[in-house]
Amino acid sequence: MTLQIGLIGGGNISATHARAVSAISGAEIAAVFGTNAEKVGRICQEHGGKPYQQFGEFLSHRPMDMVVIGSPARRTRHRGGESWAARPRRKADRYQLGER
């Protein structure tokens, strides 16, 4: 069974998630939602999936087993805590990001 993944966002973070999904056997991009049609279209052209600009239509897409939100870390920082991007990178992080 192939895991069908939806992406929210059309920017660099979502493009990174799309590349990661494309590298995983048994997973594929099913749908991408974003407000910038050009960016969403580019991700879909490169990695598959159906582009959406209407959130309700995106959520109704089937099959879709999970959704990944592509939001910059500065927008997901919790009060009183550090974001992932602000902390020092570990060796495993650098490896996953292609840094050696």
Backbone as JSON, one array per atom type, in Angstrom:
{
  "sequence": "MTLQIGLIGGGNISATHARAVSAISGAEIAAVFGTNAEKVGRICQEHGGKPYQQFGEFLSHRPMDMVVIGSPARRTRHRGGESWAARPRRKADRYQLGER",
  "N": [[0.83, -1.18, 0.0], [0.55, 2.2, -0.82], [1.43, 5.14, 0.81], [-0.45, 8.01, 0.87], [0.19, 11.36, 0.67], [-0.6, 14.64, 1.68], [0.3, 18.03, 1.14], [0.57, 21.11, 2.82], [1.07, 24.27, 1.82], [3.24, 26.08, -0.38], [5.85, 26.79, -0.49], [9.44, 26.89, 0.16], [9.85, 25.12, 2.34], [7.79, 23.23, 2.03], [8.52, 22.25, -0.48], [10.88, 20.99, 0.21], [9.85, 18.98, 1.9], [8.39, 17.61, -0.06], [10.43, 16.64, -1.72], [11.6, 14.87, 0.09], [9.5, 13.03, 0.53], [9.31, 11.98, -2.04], [11.59, 10.5, -2.13], [11.08, 8.34, -0.57], [10.26, 5.02, -0.55], [7.12, 3.67, -1.2], [5.58, 5.85, -0.58], [3.85, 8.79, -1.64], [3.19, 12.03, -3.07], [-0.02, 13.25, -2.82], [-1.68, 15.5, -2.96], [-1.45, 19.1, -3.07], [-1.77, 22.05, -1.27], [-1.96, 25.56, -1.5], [-1.59, 29.17, -1.48], [-0.27, 30.42, -3.52], [-0.44, 29.87, -6.73], [1.47, 29.37, -8.73], [3.77, 28.44, -7.36], [2.72, 26.17, -6.03], [1.91, 24.68, -8.24], [4.42, 24.17, -9.4], [5.61, 22.47, -7.49], [3.86, 20.28, -7.68], [4.26, 19.57, -10.35], [6.92, 18.74, -10.31], [6.93, 16.72, -8.33], [4.58, 15.33, -8.31], [1.06, 14.88, -7.54], [-2.03, 16.65, -6.93], [-2.79, 20.03, -7.55], [-4.14, 22.51, -5.33], [-6.05, 25.42, -4.53], [-8.1, 26.02, -2.95], [-8.92, 25.44, 0.3], [-10.87, 23.72, 1.48], [-11.52, 22.02, -0.65], [-9.04, 20.8, -1.01], [-8.83, 19.37, 1.45], [-10.83, 17.55, 1.01], [-9.8, 15.85, -0.85], [-9.22, 12.63, -2.08], [-7.45, 9.56, -2.52], [-6.01, 10.38, 0.67], [-3.82, 10.02, 3.14], [-2.4, 11.3, 5.14], [-1.41, 14.59, 6.26], [1.03, 17.05, 5.73], [2.37, 19.92, 7.13], [3.86, 22.65, 5.75], [5.57, 24.95, 7.12], [7.53, 27.75, 7.95], [9.96, 27.53, 10.59], [10.07, 29.72, 12.32], [7.49, 30.51, 12.49], [6.25, 28.55, 13.9], [7.15, 28.47, 16.43], [7.06, 27.8, 19.87], [5.74, 29.44, 22.74], [8.13, 30.56, 24.97], [9.91, 28.62, 24.24], [12.45, 27.21, 22.07], [12.68, 27.28, 18.53], [12.99, 24.61, 16.1], [14.76, 25.4, 14.1], [16.33, 27.23, 15.39], [17.96, 25.92, 17.16], [21.18, 24.33, 17.81], [22.59, 22.39, 15.18], [22.52, 18.89, 14.97], [24.6, 16.05, 14.2], [23.02, 14.11, 12.89], [20.94, 15.71, 11.9], [22.28, 17.3, 10.03], [23.04, 15.35, 8.21], [20.54, 14.42, 7.23], [19.72, 16.72, 5.96], [21.42, 16.89, 3.88], [23.84, 18.04, 4.35], [27.27, 17.84, 4.99]],
  "CA": [[0.0, 0.0, 0.0], [1.29, 3.46, -0.91], [0.95, 6.2, 1.69], [-0.8, 9.2, 0.1], [0.5, 12.49, 1.53], [-0.98, 15.98, 1.26], [1.17, 19.1, 1.63], [-0.01, 22.45, 2.96], [2.11, 25.26, 1.58], [3.91, 25.95, -1.66], [7.17, 27.4, -0.41], [10.65, 26.07, 0.24], [9.69, 24.05, 3.31], [6.97, 22.19, 1.38], [9.34, 21.65, -1.55], [11.8, 20.07, 0.9], [9.04, 17.82, 2.28], [8.04, 16.88, -1.28], [11.63, 15.88, -2.11], [11.76, 13.77, 1.05], [8.47, 12.03, 0.24], [9.66, 11.35, -3.31], [12.7, 9.58, -1.89], [10.61, 7.24, 0.28], [9.52, 3.96, -1.23], [5.83, 3.43, -0.57], [4.91, 7.12, -0.25], [3.8, 9.73, -2.75], [2.41, 13.24, -2.87], [-1.36, 13.12, -3.38], [-2.26, 16.82, -3.2], [-0.71, 20.23, -2.48], [-2.57, 23.25, -1.11], [-1.25, 26.8, -1.24], [-2.22, 30.35, -2.06], [0.49, 30.82, -4.7], [-0.68, 28.82, -7.73], [2.7, 29.06, -9.46], [4.63, 27.6, -6.51], [2.04, 24.89, -5.83], [2.01, 23.98, -9.52], [5.8, 23.71, -9.58], [5.81, 21.3, -6.63], [3.11, 19.17, -8.26], [4.91, 19.17, -11.61], [8.17, 18.05, -9.99], [6.81, 15.6, -7.39], [3.27, 14.69, -8.4], [-0.01, 15.42, -6.71], [-2.98, 17.58, -7.54], [-2.72, 21.34, -6.9], [-5.38, 23.12, -4.84], [-6.0, 26.74, -3.92], [-9.24, 26.06, -2.03], [-8.57, 24.54, 1.38], [-11.9, 22.69, 1.63], [-11.35, 21.04, -1.74], [-7.82, 20.05, -0.67], [-9.14, 18.42, 2.52], [-11.73, 16.52, 0.48], [-9.08, 15.01, -1.8], [-9.05, 11.22, -1.71], [-7.02, 9.19, -1.18], [-4.99, 11.18, 1.36], [-3.67, 9.36, 4.43], [-1.86, 12.23, 6.12], [-1.12, 15.93, 5.77], [2.24, 17.66, 6.27], [2.28, 21.37, 7.05], [5.15, 23.26, 5.45], [5.59, 26.3, 7.66], [8.84, 28.08, 8.52], [10.07, 27.3, 12.03], [9.8, 30.94, 13.08], [6.03, 30.62, 12.65], [5.76, 27.46, 14.73], [7.83, 28.53, 17.72], [6.19, 27.8, 21.03], [6.1, 30.45, 23.72], [9.09, 30.13, 25.97], [10.79, 27.57, 23.73], [13.17, 27.5, 20.83], [12.24, 26.55, 17.34], [13.97, 23.65, 15.61], [15.77, 26.1, 13.31], [17.18, 28.05, 16.26], [18.87, 25.12, 17.97], [22.35, 23.84, 17.07], [22.33, 21.19, 14.38], [23.21, 17.66, 15.33], [25.14, 15.35, 13.04], [21.91, 13.47, 12.17], [20.23, 16.76, 11.17], [23.08, 17.69, 8.87], [22.98, 14.25, 7.25], [19.24, 14.43, 6.6], [19.59, 17.92, 5.13], [22.41, 16.83, 2.8], [25.06, 18.75, 4.75], [28.26, 16.86, 5.52]],
  "C": [[0.88, 1.24, 0.0], [0.63, 4.5, -0.02], [0.75, 7.47, 0.87], [-0.69, 10.41, 1.02], [0.06, 13.8, 0.89], [-0.03, 16.99, 1.88], [0.38, 20.39, 1.73], [1.13, 23.44, 2.85], [2.81, 25.0, 0.26], [5.32, 26.5, -1.67], [8.31, 26.39, -0.29], [10.52, 24.9, 1.21], [8.88, 22.9, 2.7], [7.72, 21.51, 0.25], [10.33, 20.65, -0.95], [11.06, 18.82, 1.34], [8.71, 16.97, 1.06], [9.24, 16.06, -1.77], [11.83, 14.67, -1.2], [10.75, 12.66, 0.77], [8.82, 11.28, -1.04], [10.77, 10.31, -3.15], [12.3, 8.35, -1.07], [9.81, 6.24, -0.56], [8.22, 3.72, -0.49], [5.11, 4.68, -0.12], [4.9, 8.0, -1.49], [2.93, 10.93, -2.38], [1.06, 13.06, -3.57], [-1.93, 14.47, -3.79], [-1.42, 17.88, -2.51], [-1.65, 21.43, -2.44], [-1.66, 24.44, -0.85], [-1.93, 27.96, -1.93], [-1.51, 30.84, -3.31], [0.41, 29.69, -5.73], [0.59, 28.41, -8.46], [3.6, 28.12, -8.64], [4.02, 26.22, -6.29], [2.13, 24.04, -7.1], [3.39, 23.42, -9.77], [6.07, 22.46, -8.74], [5.1, 20.08, -7.23], [3.75, 18.66, -9.56], [6.17, 18.35, -11.33], [7.97, 16.77, -9.19], [5.47, 14.89, -7.43], [2.26, 15.35, -7.48], [-0.88, 16.4, -7.48], [-2.91, 18.92, -6.81], [-4.09, 21.86, -6.49], [-5.1, 24.51, -4.31], [-7.19, 26.97, -2.99], [-9.02, 24.99, -0.96], [-9.58, 23.41, 1.56], [-11.79, 21.61, 0.58], [-10.12, 20.17, -1.48], [-8.13, 18.98, 0.38], [-10.06, 17.31, 2.07], [-11.05, 15.56, -0.48], [-8.95, 13.58, -1.25], [-8.35, 10.49, -2.83], [-5.98, 10.18, -0.64], [-4.93, 10.65, 2.8], [-3.16, 10.29, 5.53], [-1.55, 13.56, 5.45], [0.13, 16.45, 6.48], [2.13, 19.16, 6.07], [3.68, 21.94, 6.85], [5.16, 24.71, 5.89], [6.97, 26.58, 8.22], [8.85, 27.96, 10.03], [9.75, 28.56, 12.83], [8.31, 31.15, 13.3], [5.47, 29.56, 13.58], [6.41, 27.45, 16.1], [6.81, 28.58, 18.85], [6.66, 28.87, 22.0], [7.05, 29.86, 24.74], [10.05, 29.05, 25.48], [11.48, 27.99, 22.46], [12.58, 26.72, 19.69], [13.35, 25.57, 16.94], [15.1, 24.37, 14.88], [16.74, 26.88, 14.19], [18.19, 27.21, 17.04], [20.08, 24.67, 17.14], [22.03, 22.55, 16.34], [23.17, 20.03, 14.89], [23.72, 17.01, 14.05], [24.02, 14.7, 12.22], [21.12, 14.49, 11.36], [20.99, 17.12, 9.9], [23.04, 16.61, 7.8], [21.65, 14.26, 6.5], [19.07, 15.61, 5.66], [20.61, 17.94, 3.99], [23.68, 17.59, 3.1], [26.03, 17.72, 5.33], [29.36, 17.58, 6.23]]
}
